[in-house]
Amino acid sequence: MGIKCPIRYYGIISDIVDMEADLAEFNGDVPSLRDLKLALEDAFPDMREVNYLFAVNQQLVSDLSMELKENDEIALLPAFSGG
């Protein structure tokens, strides 16, 4: 049994994947953010050249071992800096 999670892409990431939203479908073991990151970078190699952050359910997440649950809302945000 698998899970599905909606994904939103922002900024340059949206340009790379050529879409603003998608639905990630995972089969087998419980997926982690690391699994998603690797799958996206395999599908879109240019993503390896971009610094980006993950948000899950509107909270920034830095721990890529975080396990995803059904309908977790995932956002990929380009890294931002301020001054």
C-alpha positions in Angstrom: 0.0 0.0 0.0 1.3 3.4 -0.9 0.7 7.0 0.0 0.1 10.2 -1.9 1.3 13.7 -1.0 0.6 16.9 -2.9 3.7 18.9 -3.8 4.0 22.6 -4.6 7.1 24.0 -6.4 8.2 27.6 -6.1 10.6 30.0 -7.9 13.4 28.5 -9.9 12.3 25.0 -8.8 9.0 25.5 -10.6 11.0 26.5 -13.7 13.1 23.4 -13.6 10.3 20.9 -13.2 8.0 23.0 -15.5 5.0 22.8 -13.1 3.7 24.5 -10.0 2.1 21.5 -8.4 2.1 17.7 -8.6 1.0 14.6 -6.6 3.8 12.4 -5.3 2.9 8.7 -5.1 5.0 6.3 -3.1 4.7 2.6 -3.0 6.3 0.1 -0.6 8.2 1.3 2.5 7.3 4.5 4.4 8.9 7.3 2.3 11.1 10.0 3.8 11.9 13.5 2.5 15.3 12.0 1.5 13.5 9.5 -0.8 11.5 12.4 -2.4 14.7 14.5 -2.8 16.5 11.6 -4.5 13.6 10.8 -6.8 13.2 14.5 -7.8 16.9 14.9 -8.5 16.9 11.7 -10.6 13.9 13.0 -12.6 15.2 16.6 -12.8 19.0 16.5 -12.6 19.2 20.4 -12.7 17.7 20.4 -9.2 21.1 19.1 -8.0 22.5 22.6 -8.8 19.9 24.5 -6.8 19.8 25.1 -3.0 16.3 24.5 -1.8 14.3 23.9 1.4 11.4 21.6 2.2 8.3 22.6 4.1 5.9 19.9 5.3 2.4 21.1 6.3 3.7 24.7 6.2 6.6 24.1 8.5 10.2 24.2 7.3 12.0 20.9 7.8 15.7 20.3 7.7 15.7 16.6 8.8 15.5 14.7 5.5 14.9 11.4 7.4 11.4 12.7 8.3 8.8 10.1 7.3 6.0 11.3 5.1 2.4 10.5 5.8 -0.7 10.3 3.5 -1.7 13.8 2.4 1.3 15.6 3.9 1.5 18.9 2.0 5.1 19.3 0.7 6.6 22.5 -0.6 9.9 23.0 -2.3 11.2 26.5 -1.7 14.4 28.0 -3.2 16.9 28.9 -0.6 16.5 32.6 0.4 18.8 35.0 2.0 18.2 38.3 3.5 20.1 41.2 4.8 
